[in-house]
Structures are given as structure tokens and as C-alpha cells.
Amino acid sequence: MRGNGIHHVTAISGSTHRNLDFYTGMLGLRLVKKTVNFDDPGTYHLYYGDEAGSPGTILTFFPWEHAAPGRLGIGETQETVFRVPAGSLGYWTHRFLEKGVRHETPEKRFGETVLPFRDPDGMRLALVASPGIEGEAAWTAGEIPVENAIRGFQGISLLLENGERTGAILTDVFGFTQGATENGVTRYKVADTTIGGIVDIRSAGGFLPARMGKGSVHHVAFRAADDRAQAEMVKKLRENHGIQPTEQKDRNYFRSVYFREPGGILFEIATDEPGFAVDEPQASLGRDLKLPKFLERRREEIEAVLPALA
């Protein structure tokens, strides 16, 4: 089975407008889809990514205006890491200072230079200096120069009581390979995937459990090329790991199954197809509110309760 890495990361935010301003303005990502939480249609579901909304570039949010702040702890995605060209960290450090973005000093991890920072709701993010990606396509319609623009995810880090069983799922089901351990963190990597191909696991027993809220990652989705590949992954989860995922759910832009990995984090397996251009042209992605067919009859009601977005 070919490993594909991360499809998307979904998190919880507070203010919709503040979230939109930060990810499209401050970070220069494209709003590739404006829809609603299919299970809570009074709430937006906003998708940010590259020009085409490619798997491995997508960070999505449920903006729950009155949610309490989350608390980092065991059983949570600790950090989401974006790739930027190797010479651009100085630009980003200056930009964060100028705009008042909370950030830390650059540090070394697995031989790479990483700049950790937070979004307005406290979500833990980082930029990693990635050599040789300058020629990759980037969304540059905003104010970020192309030579500094984000090129999708490098990956995520997980904070777990014990990461051994989770690591076994990464290697057996998703095609990762276990690599080095540094400062208590074990790196898992997909050999043929540069975008979204890394998961770092920190096993830290004895910490308080995580509390979901603003700034928390709700779930992490891993890629499956199609329904057949997804079914193969589900079979391995059942037979090799004793995990029973949900039935497949149609999310319009991908088809998903969900399960809790052994450390308690919600994982999703999402198909690459059909993609975000299935209901609007790529040139106008994110412009209009898109609803699934079963909610179209409620469009007027839904639009009346959602905050207006430019």
C-alpha cells in the first residue's frame, strides 16, 4: 500500500472574522471552501489551503464563537507544522513581530529550523524551513511574497500517554516508517510524501488530559486515494488493531470514516476524490457559501444565522 500522509487538520476557533483574517491575511492561505458543519449547520466550516485545495495543505475550522479555551494535554494534537522555503524564516519572524503574533525563538528539531507560533485562539503552529521547495506552487494572491509563501503541511505532533500503539497504526495502516527519537519525540515519516508526510509522537505519561476548546485540534485526517484504498485501511484497523471505524460519511469534497486512535485522538481517513472543485470552479473557490444537497432547502434559514463574510 502506498502511504499518502495527512489530508487535512480540523480545529476549533472563536471569532469567525478573526480566524479568516489571520489565516488569509496574516498567513496568506487561500479560503478554498466556505461551507457549514454538516452536523451543526448553524456553524461555518472554513477550509484554508493552497490554490487548488490540495490534500496535505488543508487546515479547516469550526468557528464556535462562545467556546471556552482548550487546554493542552494528553490525547491531543499538540502542534501543526507548515513548510516554508528555507530562507524565509527571517521574513516570518519580522512579520510576527510587526503584527504582534505570539511566537517563540527559532529552534532546531531533527536538524531542521522551526519557528513556533500561535494563532489568536492559542492554536499551536510552527513554520519549518524546508530546503528546495522554492519552485513548488504557492498561493500568492495576498501580500505574502511568493519566495516566502507557505507550501502546505510538513506534518503534526501528537501528545500521548504512550505512543507505541498509535505508532503501530501509522506504520501498518497509513504507510509511515518509524524514524529517529530526539528529546522524547519519535518521528514517523512517509518516504514518498513531502507534503503532510510527518507525524511526531511525544509520549509523556502523567500529564493532565487535554480539554477540547478554542485553539484545539478537533481531528486529523489521513489520505486515502479512493474508496478502495480507504476500505483496505479500515480492514487493517479491524483485523490488526481491533478498532471499528464509523461507516463512511459523504463530506461532498471527500468521503470519510472516523475512529479514535489508542491515545484518544480522533482520526479520520479521507479520500482524495472528488476534491474541492466539485461544486465550483477552481478560480472562484471559497467565494460563495456551499451547502450539501440535504441542507439546500434550509439555505435561507442557515444564511440568516451565519455571520456575513466578505
C-alpha positions in Angstrom: 0.0 0.0 0.0 1.3 3.4 -0.9 1.3 5.8 2.1 -0.2 9.3 1.5 0.3 11.2 4.7 -2.1 13.9 6.1 -5.1 15.0 4.1 -6.3 17.8 6.4 -6.3 19.1 10.0 -9.6 20.4 11.6 -9.5 22.7 14.6 -11.8 24.9 16.7 -11.7 28.7 16.7 -13.6 31.5 18.3 -14.4 34.6 16.2 -15.1 33.7 12.5 -13.8 37.1 11.2 -10.7 37.0 13.3 -10.0 33.4 12.1 -10.5 34.4 8.5 -8.3 37.5 8.8 -5.5 35.6 10.4 -5.3 32.6 8.0 -5.9 34.5 4.8 -4.3 37.8 5.8 -1.5 37.0 8.2 -0.5 33.6 6.8 -1.6 34.2 3.2 -3.5 30.9 2.8 -6.4 30.7 0.4 -10.0 30.3 1.6 -10.8 27.3 -0.6 -14.2 26.4 0.7 -16.9 28.2 2.7 -19.5 25.7 3.9 -21.1 24.7 7.2 -20.5 21.9 9.8 -22.8 19.3 8.3 -23.7 18.1 11.8 -24.2 21.7 13.2 -25.3 23.8 10.2 -25.5 27.0 12.2 -21.7 27.0 12.3 -19.4 27.6 9.4 -16.8 25.1 8.3 -14.0 27.1 6.7 -11.2 25.4 4.7 -7.8 27.1 4.0 -5.1 25.8 1.7 -3.2 26.2 -1.5 -4.6 27.4 -4.8 -6.3 24.1 -5.7 -7.1 22.9 -2.2 -4.7 20.1 -2.5 -4.6 17.3 0.1 -1.8 18.0 2.6 -2.4 21.7 2.5 -5.8 22.0 4.1 -6.4 23.4 7.6 -10.1 23.7 8.5 -12.0 25.3 11.3 -15.3 25.1 13.2 -15.7 28.7 14.5 -17.7 28.4 17.7 -17.8 32.0 18.9 -18.5 31.2 22.6 -16.3 28.1 23.0 -14.1 28.1 26.1 -10.3 28.0 25.5 -8.9 24.5 25.1 -6.2 23.1 27.4 -3.2 21.2 26.0 -2.8 17.8 27.5 -2.5 14.1 26.9 -4.6 12.8 24.0 -4.3 15.8 21.7 -2.7 17.0 18.5 0.0 19.3 20.0 1.2 21.3 17.0 0.5 21.7 13.3 3.6 22.5 11.2 3.7 24.3 7.8 6.5 24.2 5.3 8.2 27.4 4.1 11.2 28.0 1.9 14.5 27.7 3.8 15.4 31.4 3.5 12.1 32.8 4.7 12.1 32.4 8.5 13.7 35.8 8.9 10.8 37.3 6.9 8.2 35.5 9.0 9.9 36.4 12.3 9.9 40.0 11.4 6.2 39.8 10.2 5.2 38.2 13.5 7.0 40.9 15.5 5.4 43.7 13.4 1.9 42.2 13.6 2.0 41.2 17.3 1.7 37.4 16.6 2.7 35.4 19.6 5.8 33.3 18.7 8.9 31.7 20.2 12.5 31.9 19.1 13.5 29.6 16.2 14.8 26.2 17.4 16.3 23.0 16.0 14.3 19.8 15.6 15.6 16.8 13.8 18.2 19.0 12.2 15.6 21.5 10.9 15.0 25.1 12.0 11.5 25.6 13.3 9.6 28.8 14.3 6.8 28.0 16.7 3.8 30.5 17.0 0.2 30.7 18.0 -3.0 31.9 16.3 -5.4 34.3 18.0 -7.1 31.4 19.8 -3.9 29.9 21.0 -3.6 27.1 18.5 -0.1 25.8 18.4 1.5 26.1 15.0 5.0 26.2 13.5 6.9 27.0 10.4 9.7 24.7 9.3 12.5 25.9 7.0 12.4 23.4 4.1 15.2 23.5 1.6 14.5 23.0 -2.1 10.8 23.9 -2.1 11.1 27.3 -3.6 9.9 26.0 -7.0 6.7 24.5 -5.6 3.4 26.2 -6.4 2.2 28.6 -3.8 -1.0 30.8 -3.4 0.2 34.4 -3.7 -3.0 36.4 -4.2 -2.4 38.1 -0.9 0.5 40.2 0.5 3.0 37.3 1.1 5.7 37.3 -1.5 6.0 34.0 -3.4 9.5 33.4 -2.1 8.2 33.3 1.5 4.7 31.7 1.0 3.6 28.6 2.8 3.7 25.3 0.8 1.3 23.1 2.7 2.0 21.0 5.8 5.1 19.3 6.9 3.0 17.4 9.5 1.8 17.3 13.0 2.9 16.3 16.5 0.8 14.3 18.9 1.0 14.3 22.7 0.1 10.8 24.1 0.4 8.8 27.3 2.1 6.1 25.4 2.6 6.3 21.6 3.5 2.7 20.8 0.1 1.5 19.6 -0.5 4.7 17.8 2.8 4.4 16.0 1.8 0.8 15.0 -1.3 2.2 13.3 0.8 4.9 11.5 3.2 2.3 10.1 0.7 -0.6 9.4 -2.3 1.3 8.2 -1.0 4.6 6.8 2.3 3.7 5.4 4.6 5.6 7.7 8.1 4.4 8.8 9.4 4.9 12.3 12.5 7.0 12.4 14.7 8.7 15.0 13.8 9.7 18.5 15.0 13.1 19.8 14.3 14.8 23.1 11.5 12.3 23.8 9.8 12.7 20.4 9.7 9.9 17.8 9.4 10.8 14.2 7.3 8.9 11.7 7.6 9.7 8.0 6.1 8.6 4.7 9.0 8.1 2.4 7.3 9.2 -0.9 5.4 12.1 0.5 6.9 15.6 1.1 3.6 17.4 1.9 2.0 16.2 5.1 4.3 13.3 5.4 5.5 13.6 9.0 3.9 12.7 12.4 5.9 13.3 15.6 4.8 11.5 18.7 5.7 12.6 22.2 4.9 10.0 24.9 4.5 11.9 28.2 2.8 9.9 30.9 1.4 11.6 33.9 0.2 14.8 32.3 -3.3 16.1 32.6 -5.7 15.1 29.8 -6.4 17.6 27.1 -9.6 19.7 27.2 -11.2 20.5 23.8 -11.9 24.1 23.1 -10.8 27.2 21.2 -7.3 26.6 19.9 -7.7 22.8 20.0 -7.4 20.4 17.0 -10.6 18.6 16.7 -9.3 15.8 14.4 -6.6 14.8 11.9 -7.4 13.3 8.6 -5.1 10.9 6.7 -5.3 10.4 3.0 -6.7 7.6 1.0 -6.6 7.8 -2.8 -10.1 6.4 -3.2 -12.8 4.3 -1.7 -10.8 1.1 -2.3 -7.7 2.3 -0.5 -9.9 3.6 2.3 -11.6 0.2 2.7 -8.2 -1.5 2.8 -7.2 0.8 5.7 -10.4 0.1 7.5 -9.8 -3.7 7.1 -6.4 -3.4 8.7 -7.8 -1.3 11.6 -10.3 -4.0 12.3 -8.2 -7.1 11.8 -4.8 -5.9 13.1 -5.7 -3.3 15.8 -9.2 -4.2 17.0 -10.6 -0.8 16.0 -14.0 -0.4 14.4 -14.3 2.9 12.5 -17.6 4.6 11.7 -19.5 4.0 8.5 -18.4 6.1 5.5 -19.8 9.6 5.5 -20.1 11.8 2.4 -18.5 15.2 3.1 -19.0 16.4 -0.5 -15.3 17.0 -1.2 -14.1 13.7 0.2 -15.6 10.6 1.8 -14.7 9.9 5.4 -14.5 7.3 8.1 -13.6 8.2 11.7 -12.0 6.4 14.7 -10.3 7.1 18.0 -6.7 6.0 17.9 -5.4 4.2 21.1 -4.4 7.5 22.7 -7.9 9.0 22.3 -7.3 11.4 19.4 -10.0 11.5 16.7 -8.5 10.3 13.4 -10.2 10.4 10.0 -9.5 8.7 6.7 -10.5 11.0 3.9 -10.4 10.2 0.2 -8.6 12.5 -2.2 -11.6 12.5 -4.5 -13.7 14.2 -5.6 -11.8 17.4 -4.4 -12.9 21.0 -3.8 -13.7 21.9 -7.4 -16.6 19.5 -7.5 -19.2 22.3 -6.9 -17.4 25.5 -8.0 -14.6 26.4 -10.4 -11.1 26.4 -9.0 -10.8 30.1 -9.9 -13.7 31.0 -7.6 -13.1 28.6 -4.7 -14.3 29.9 -1.4 -16.3 32.8 -2.8 -19.8 31.5 -2.2 -21.5 29.6 0.6 -21.7 25.9 -0.4 -24.2 23.6 1.2 -24.7 19.8 0.7 -27.9 18.8 -1.1 -29.6 17.8 2.1 -29.2 21.3 3.5 -30.1 23.3 0.4 -33.7 23.6 1.3 -32.7 25.3 4.5 -30.3 27.8 2.8 -32.3 30.9 3.8 -32.6 29.8 7.4 -28.9 28.9 7.6 -27.6 32.1 5.9 -29.7 34.2 8.4 -27.8 32.9 11.4 -24.3 32.8 9.9 -22.1 36.0 10.2 -21.6 37.7 6.9 -18.2 37.2 5.4 -16.6 39.3 2.6 
